[in-house]
């Protein structure tokens, strides 16, 4: 187990290093300059470039950034004078994490329930409605769904707040918008694996023994049917925890996703780099945790590879 974890951590560090390197040079290849749109003089532009080291060769900029990164310094925002990237992430992270965790838990509960319902129901019209709903969930972009929810419940009906994240009611619309795709994905996986598990010999034997339906469902069928969901939970929870960038912008939620979008628009290199590093690290850690949990749930998975 320990050997496997160390191996995966090493691979994750290499992956993160490649991600940082590619992102660094891609940001520098973006048209324009972080300060070119500020209508400043050529002299002031040269001073700003010199202050932030943007007048140095790319290789020197890269080495300096990596040196600072090893000390935990993600740099200072080019647009928010005197504000460090670490501070920006720390300020937006609580909202993003609370929203992401809410969406993940909601998606997991509803997705698993819908998957079991689709697999167990004998009513074709019910299965058809649920399948149609999951198809729409994976087909409609989340920002379109978010705008529809905002217009219907926030503007026309005025029953739910459409912006911000200050009370429990503010979570409803963004969580629904963020959960549409994960719910559809989870329910399809659970339906497929649950239907397959229902026909296995151990389930037939459990039924022959006269075990309760709930015992068969949760102890025998669901335990095996949930494995595909665990495998996709890593990237899913990482994505939801780091926030849906567009959703945070639509609902004016002050999270790291909103900051990331604004940084790209403003060519704020340090924020783009900081957010990329943070999100990449989250995905690597979540995937490692999912691999370990999968091995605990299913002993057939070997971690010694």
N, C-alpha and C positions, 0 to 999 in steps of 0.2 A: 504493500500500500504506500509506504513512505517513498520508495523508489519511484513509483508511478507518479506520485504527486510532485516530487522534485523534477522529474522529467517533463511533466506538463507545465510546471512553472517556468522551467528553462525555455521551453518552446514558446510559452506566452511572452516571455521577456524579449526573445528574438523577434516575434511577431510585432510586438509593440515598438521595438526599435525600427523595424522596417516601415511601420505605419507612420512614425514620427518623421522619419527621413523623407518619405514620399510626400507627406503633407507639407513639410517645410518648404521643399523646392517648388511644389505646385502653387503654394500661396505666393511665392516670389514671382511666379510666372503669370500671375493674374494681371490683366491690363490695368494700367494706372498706378497710383501710389496712394498710401493711406491719407496723405495730406494734399493730394493734387486737386481734390474737389472743394477745398476750403477757400478758394479765391484769395490766395495769399501770394505775395511777391516771390520772385525767384530766390532772392536773398534769404527770406524767411523759410522757404522750402528747403534750401540747402542747410540752414541751421538746424531745422527739425530732423532732417535726414542724418546729420552728423550727431545730434543728441541721442538718437535711438540706434545709431550704428548702421543705418540703411545705406550709407555711402561706401561701406566696406565691401570687398569681394564676397560673393556668396559663400565660399568655403569658410572664410573667417566668421561670417555671421552664423553659419551652421555650428561651427566648433564652439563659439561663444554661447550660443543657445543651449547646446548639449551640456556644457560645463555648468551653466546656471541651473539647468534641469536636474543634474545630479545632486545639487544642493537644495532641491525642492522649490526653486524659484521659477515660476512660470512667466515671469516678466510683468510689465506694466502696460495697461491699455493705452493705445495711441490716441483714442478718442476721448476717454474719460481721464483727464489729467490727474496724475498722482494716485490713481486707483489700480491696485495690483489685480492680476488675473485670479490669484488665490482668493482674494476678497470677493470678487464677482461670483466665483463658483460657490463660495461659502454662503453668500447672501441668497442665491437662487436655488441652492440645493434643497433646503427644507420643503419648499413648495413643490418642487419637481419630484422629490422622493415620496412625499405624502400622496400626491396625485398618482404617481406611477404604481405605488403599492396598492392603492385603492382600486385602480383599474385592473391590476394583476389578480387580486383576490376575487374581484367581481367576475372577471373573465373566466377564471378557473372554476368557480362554483357554477356559474350559468352554463359554461361550455360543457362541463362534465355532465350536468343534469340534462341538457339538451341531447347530448350524445347517447346517453342511456335511454332517454325517451324515444329517440329515433330508432334505436336498435330493438327496444322491447315492445313498442306499440304494435298492435295488430291492425290498427286503423290506417289505411293507406292515405286517406285525406289529411290526417294529422302529420304523417311522415312527409307528405308532399309539401305541406305548408312550412314545416321546419326546414326541409331541404331548400325550398325557395328562399327562406330567410337567410340561411347560411350562404347561399349563392350570392345574394345581394350584399351580404356582409363582406365578402372577399372581393366583390366587384366595384362597389362604390368607394371612392377615395375618402379617407377619414375627414379631410378638411371640407368636402362637400357635405358629408353627413353632419359635421359640426355646424356648418352654416344653416342647414335645414333645421336642426334642433334649436339653434339660436333664434331663427326667424319665427318658428312655430311657438315654442314655449317661452321665449324671452321677449319677443316683440309683439306678436299678435295676441297670444293668450295671457302673457305677462304673469305666469305662475311660478317661474323660476328665474333667478338672476342670470344674466348673460355674460357678465364680465367679472373678473377678480376671483379670489379664492380665500375668502375671509370667514365664511360660515359653512357648516355641513351642506346646506342647500346649494352652495356654489360648486360643489363637487359633482353634482348629478349630471349636468350636461357634458362637461369635458370627459368625465369617466365613461359615459355612454358612447361618446364619439371615439374615444381611444380604444374601447373594448369591442367594437363591432367586428373588426378583423380577427383579433385573437379568439373571440367566442366562436366564430365560424370555423376557424382552423381547429380549435380544440374539439368542438362537437363532431366534426367530420372524422377526426382521428379516433375519438372514443367510440363513435358508432361502428367504425370498421373493426377495431380491435375487440370491442364488446361482442359484436355479432359472431366473430370468430371464436372467442372464448366460450360462448354459450354452447357451442357444439363439441367442446373438448370432453374427453373421457372423464376427467376428474369432476366436471360439472354434472355429467350424467350420473356418476356414482353418488355425488352429493344429493341429487334429487331422489335417487333410489333409496338413500338412507332416510329420507323424510325430513331433511333439514329445512329450517324455515327459509322462506324466499329471501328475506332480508339478509340472512346469514350467507346464503349462496351468492347473493349479489355483491355484498361488500367484502366478504372474506375470500371468496374463490374467484369470482369473475372480475370484479373491479380491480383487484390487486394486480392482475396481469394486464387488464385492459388499459390501465393508467400509465404503463411504461412508455408508450410513444409520446404521451403528453409530457412526461418528465424530460425526454430527450430534447424537446423544443422549448422547454421552460427557460433554459439558460439564455439564449438570444432574446426570447420574448420579455423576460423580466428585466434584462439589461436595457432593452429598448424602452420599456415602459418606465423604468426607474430614472433613466436619463431624460425622459420627457419626449413627447411628440412635438417636434419643433413647430410645426404648423399649428397644431392645436393650441399651444401656449400663446401663439400670436393671435389666433382667432378670438380666444376668450380673454386676451390681455392679462395673462397670468405671468407674474414676474419670476420665471424660472430660468434654468440654464438653457433650455431650448430656445426661448425667446432671445436670450443674449447671443446665442450662436447664430441665429438668423440675422440679427442686427449686425453682428461682427462681419459676416460675409458681405453684406450690403455696404458696410463702411470700410472694407478691406483692413480690418483691425487684425493684423497677423497674429499677435500674441494671444488674443482671445480665441481665435480659430484653432491655434495650436493647443492651447490649454484645454479647450472643450474636447478636441479630438483625442488627446491623451487620456483625459478622464473617462470618456465613453469607451475607448478601446480597452482600458484597464478593467472597467466594469464588465464588459463582455467576456474578457478572458477569465476573470474570477468567477463569474456566474457559470460559465461553461465547465470550469473545473469542479465547482460544487455540484453541478448536475451530474457529472460523470461519477462522482463519489456516491451521491444519493442513489443513482441507478444501480450501482454495484451492491448497495445495502439492500435495496428493494428486491433485486433479482440476483441471487448468488451465482447464477450462471455466467454473469459478466465478470470477466477477470481483469483485475487492475495491474497485473504483472507484465502486461505487454509493453 
